[in-house]
């Protein structure tokens, strides 16, 4: 089981962004590879801390993590839904947080930064059955890849460092800062030659089929990450990621509320009086239920575990069946005579028992 991100950084859920940043900086310096050469455990802790910071430093990701835990980012099976970041990811995304310590946190032996390609975003539509059971989807995406035969050379402007130093005179003295090289975009390389069909960055746009494993219990609007399936980066860069947004399609009969499902069952007056066995829709097929004689309209039957599985593996919700007695709008002569006679029959006069719950009590139970 993954360790809690807040515990990894040693902060609480109420920590401010500055406190989270400060805590990450402390952990990253403690476990930095330059400070712990050859120490596999330190490198692992370095990656884990970066993964925690990537989520907790982003307001949207932090909100999802607070609500769903690690499951909010897992599930893009086989592609590291939100697994450990690699060293290139860490140095390219968070290197500037250390203010140039440890040789600028360049990320490789040559000090050259590895640029990450841009992310791609797609939307995947899921039926309620797919949400309940999990599914593997194959989607076609257009992504930029390095053209075969493209050749790169060291950028003359930054000498392959990906950054250029800028010196500014201030009232406090001469201040030096590093900015991304405007010529190579931070990759440290420029194109020497490329095929005629490649773009200015040596890229081609191609279709690729990507397999995405979506876990059971995902929520509409949730995003999954498929690592390295975004656009390629020039030169020796690393690919971006494919961000998959979940869209849940409306079901014909079932309504979702969190992990619970609601089903409106309509029965005739005769069925309510005599009792009946009914087959109803559920996410894993049809379910047969028995309605007792004299069942009242508004009765709610709870079918345990027939709802949506928790994405955090806390079991499944319930299927709540709402019984509605259908009143006929038109009657023939004999039917009308029967009900007119029933108006004075004591057996047809409403007489709820004290044990019968009111409408408001039923609503309260439904949300408890």
N, C-alpha and C positions, 0 to 999 in steps of 0.2 A: 504493500500500500504506500502511495506517495505521501511524503511528509508535508504537513501544512505549510503553505508559503509564508504566512505570518511568522510561524515558528522558525522557519529557515533564516529569515532576516532578523528575528528577535524583536519584532514590533507587534503592536496590537492592531485590531481592526480600525480603531479610531486614530491611528497615526496619520500625520499630515504628509503630503507629498514630499516635503523637504526632509522630514524624519525618515521616510522610506528610502529616499535617495542617499541620505547620510549613512543609514544602516547598510545599504547595499555596497556603498563605497568601502566601508570598513571591512565587510566580508570579502569583497573582491581583492582588496589589497592583501588581506591575510592569506588567501588561498591562490594568489596569482602565480602562474607557472614560472615567471622569472624569479620569484622568491622561493619556489618549491620545485626546483628542477628534478625531473624524474619521479616525482611523488604523484602516483596515480590517484590516491585518495584526495589529495589537495585539488587536483585538476577536476575531479568529479564534483567536489564541493563548490568549486569555482563556477562550473556549469549550472549546478542546481541553484545557486544564488542568482545567477543571471536570468534563469528561467522564472524565478519568483519575482524578480524586479521587473521583468518585461510585462508581467500581468498586473502587478500591484501599482506600477507607475502609470498605467493607462486607465483612465476613469471608467470607460466602457467595459474593459476586460475585468477590472476589479469588481464592478457591480455584478457581472455574470459569475465571477468566482465566488463572491460572497453568497450568491443565491444557490448555485449549483455545485460548487466545489470544483475539483479537477475534471469532473465529467463535462463541464461546460466547454472544455477544449479538447477532450479525447474523442476518439471514434473515427477518425479518418484513416481507418485500419491500414496497417502495413506501411503507412507513410509518415508515421510519427505524428498523430493528430495534434499533440502538443508535448512531444517528448523533449529530451535534453536538446538545447541549442548547441550547435557546434562552435568551435572557437572562432571561426570566421564570422559567424552571425554575431557573436558577442562583441568582438573588436570593432566590427563595422557599425554596430548599432549604439554601443555604449562607451566606445573608447574616449570620447570627449568628456566623460563624467569625471575622469581622473586628473584632468588639467595637465596632461603631458607626462605624468609619472611613468616610471618603468619604460623609458624609451618611447613614450608616446602611445604605448599599447598598440603597436602596429599590427600585431596579429600574426606575423610570420618572421622567419629569420632575416629576411631582407628589409624589414621595416615597411614594406609596401602594403598598402591597404588592399583588401579584396572587396570590390564593390559587389553589392547584392542587386540582382535584377528586380524589376518591379513586380509587385503582386498582381495576380489576376483575380477577379471576383465573378462568381456565378451564383445563380439561384437554382435550388433543386426543390421541385414540388413533390410532396409525399402525401399519400392517402393516410387515413387514420389507421388502417390495418398495417401499413408500413411503419408508421410511428410506433405502434404497439409492439411489433415483432422485430423491428430492426430490419435493415435491408442493405444490399450492396448495389450501388448504382454505377453504371458506366456512362460517362458523359464525354462529349466531344468538345474540346476547347481549342481555340486558336492561340498559340503561344509563339513567341519569338525565340528562335534557336540560332546559335552561331552557324553561319554558312560554312559548309565544307570548303577548305582551301583558303580561308581568310588568314592573313598573317599580320601579326602585331609587332610593334617595336617600342622600345622604351620612350616614354614621353620626354621630350627635350625640355619642356617648361619646368616640370617638377623633378626631373631626373629619376622617374620611376617611383617616387614616394607617394604620389597621389595627393600631396598637400604642398602648398607653398607658404613660406613664412612672410609675414607682413610686420614691419616695424613702424610703430606710430609714436610720435613725440607728444607727451602729455605733460600736465603740470606736475605729475609724479615722476616724470622721467621717461625714458624710452621703454615702451611696452611692446612685447613680441607676441604675436598670435599666429596660429596656423589655420588656413582656410583651404577648402577643397579646390584642387586645381581646376580652373575653368576650361582648360584645353581637353584633358582626358576624363574629366568628371570624377576624378578620384581613383580611377583604375590603375594609374601609373603607366598606361600603354595607349598608343595611338595606332591607327590602322596603317600598315605598310602597303598591303595590296589586298584586294577582295574580288570575289566573283562579280560579274556584271549584274546579276539578279539580286545581289544583296543591297541592303539599305546603307546609309552613311555610317552606321555603326557596325556593319558587317553581319547584319541579322537577316534571317528569312522568317516569314510568317507561315507556320504550318499547322495543320490539324493534328491533334493527338487525342486518343481515347484514354481517359483516366478512370480508374476504378476507385470508388469511394465507399468504404464501409461505414454505414450510419447506424449508431447504436439505438436500441429501443429507448423510448421515452424522451426523445428530443422535443424541443419546444419551438413553436413558430417564432422566427426571428433569430434563433440561435445560429452561431457561426462555427464551422469546423475548419481546421487548417490541414491542407495536404502539402507537406513540405516539399520544396524543390520542384513544384509543378507550375510555377509562375514563369515569367519571361527569363531567358538567359541574360547574363550580364556580359559585357565585352571582355575580351582578354581572358585572364585567369579568374574572373569573378564567379560568384555562386548564384544559382538560379533563385528567383523569388518564390513565393508560395502561392498556392491556389486557395483562396478563401471561399468557402461554400456556405451560403446563407440558406437556412431551412424555411420553406414555405409550406404550411400545413393546409391541405385541401379540406373543404367542408364536407362532412359525411351526410348522406341522405337522411339517416334516421337518428344517429347518435350525436350528442353535443358534448364536447369536452370542457371540463372545468378542472384545470390542474391535472391531477392523476385520476380523477373520477370521471365517469361517463354518465350521461342522462339519456333515458329513453322514454318517450311518451307512448303508453300503451292504451289504446282505445278499445273498450268492450261495450257490448250492448247491455241494455237493462236486464234482459233475460239471463245473460251470462253472469252479471253481477249477482243476481238473485240465486241462481242455481249452482254457481261455481263453474270453473272451466280450466282446461289445460291449454296453454298458449306457447307458441314457438316465437321467440324474439331474436332480433339481430344482436350480435356481440362481435368484438374485434377478432375473435378467434373462431368464428363460425356461429351457427345458431344455437340458442340455449332454450330448453323447454322449462317452463315454470307452471306451477299449479296455483290457481286462485281459489280461495275458499268460498263457500256459499256465503252470501250476504256481504261480500267485500264492498267497502265504501269508496266512492269516487274521491280522489285525493290521497289515497293510500300510497305509501312509498315502500317498495320492496328493495332491500339492499342485497345485491349479490356480491359477496366478498371476493376480492381478488380478480374480478372480471373487468377491471378498468385498465389504465395505462401503467406499465412498469415504471418505477422510479429510475431516473437516469443515474442516481447515486446508489443504485442497488439496495434500496430500502424496502423492497417488496412492490406490490402493485396496488393501485387504487381500486375502487369498487364501481359496479354498475348499478345505478339507481333507477329503478323502474317506477314511473309515475302512472298510477292507474287512473284513467279518466272514463267515467260512465257516459256513453253517448246517448243523448236524449233525442228521440225521433221528432222531426219537425212536422210531419204529417201523419195522421192516423185514419184508418178506415172506420166504418161505423161500429163494428164489433169491438175493435180495440179501444175506441173512445168510450163506449159503454162500460168496458171493463175498468178503465182508469177512473171514470166518474164514480163508479161504485166503490173503488178503492179509496176515494177521498174521505169516506167516513169509516173506513176499516182501520181499527186501532193498530193493526200490524204494519200499516203503511205510514203511520205518523212518525216523524223523526223523533228518536229517543236515544241520543248518544250516551254511551256509558262514560263514567268518570275516567275510566282508563283510556278512552279515546283521546288522542292528542289534538290540540287545536292546530289551525293552519300555521300560526307563528311558531308553535313548538316543533312542528314538522320541519319548518325552514331552519330553525336553530339546530335540530339534529342533523340536517343535511350538510351543514357547514362545520359540524364538530368533528 
